[in-house]
Amino acid sequence: MTRPPSPRSTVVLYTVSATCAALGALLWIRDRAADTPPRVYGDVLVAEGHTRSAWRIWSQAVTEERLGLYLVAAGLALAIATRVLSARRD
């Protein structure tokens, strides 16, 4: 039988959960913002000076938007699991 997590490990699990969710949200926003056209002429000038990086975070099969949603879901699932296990401990 497994023991419920201790208070210290609960904090670590919540931290990992929050990190997953934050990184996922940033990836999702990054992918969504890359597809929007510039609204002002000054934005066009800035966009011409900066090209999007060719370095992929994941694979060609999984977009950054989808990976971001996966990370957010994993963070939420971990937070819920931690909450359930810590409530069972108390």
C-alpha positions in Angstrom: 0.0 0.0 0.0 1.3 3.4 -0.9 1.5 6.2 1.6 0.0 9.6 0.8 2.5 12.3 0.1 4.1 14.2 3.0 3.6 18.0 3.3 7.1 18.6 1.8 6.5 16.3 -1.2 3.0 18.0 -1.6 4.7 21.3 -2.1 7.1 19.8 -4.7 4.2 18.2 -6.6 2.3 21.5 -6.6 5.4 23.3 -7.8 5.9 20.8 -10.7 2.2 21.1 -11.5 2.4 24.9 -11.7 5.6 24.8 -13.8 4.0 22.4 -16.3 0.9 24.5 -16.5 2.9 27.8 -16.9 5.2 26.4 -19.6 2.1 24.9 -21.4 0.4 28.3 -21.3 3.4 30.0 -22.7 3.8 27.5 -25.5 0.1 27.8 -26.4 0.3 31.6 -26.4 3.5 31.6 -28.4 2.0 29.4 -31.1 -1.3 31.4 -31.2 0.5 34.8 -31.3 2.8 33.7 -34.2 -0.1 33.2 -36.6 -1.7 36.7 -36.1 -0.8 39.3 -38.8 0.7 42.6 -37.7 -1.9 45.3 -37.1 0.2 48.4 -37.4 2.9 49.3 -40.0 5.5 49.6 -37.3 4.8 46.0 -36.3 5.5 44.9 -39.9 8.9 46.6 -39.7 9.7 44.9 -36.4 8.5 41.5 -37.8 10.8 41.8 -40.8 13.8 42.2 -38.5 12.9 39.1 -36.5 12.2 35.7 -37.9 10.7 32.9 -36.0 13.2 30.3 -34.8 13.4 27.1 -36.8 14.2 25.2 -33.6 11.3 23.0 -32.6 10.4 22.3 -29.0 8.8 19.0 -29.8 8.4 17.1 -33.0 6.9 18.0 -36.4 3.8 15.9 -35.6 2.9 17.8 -32.5 2.5 21.6 -32.7 3.5 23.9 -29.9 -0.1 24.8 -29.4 -1.0 21.2 -28.8 2.0 20.5 -26.6 1.1 23.6 -24.6 -2.4 22.2 -24.0 -1.0 18.8 -23.1 1.3 20.4 -20.5 -1.6 22.5 -19.1 -3.7 19.3 -18.8 -0.8 17.4 -17.2 -0.3 20.2 -14.7 -4.0 20.3 -13.8 -4.1 16.5 -13.5 -1.1 16.5 -11.2 -2.6 19.2 -9.0 -5.9 17.4 -8.7 -4.1 14.1 -7.9 -1.9 15.9 -5.3 -5.0 17.5 -3.7 -6.8 14.2 -3.5 -3.9 12.4 -2.0 -3.1 15.1 0.5 -6.8 15.3 1.5 -6.8 11.5 2.0 -3.7 11.9 4.3 -5.5 14.4 6.5 
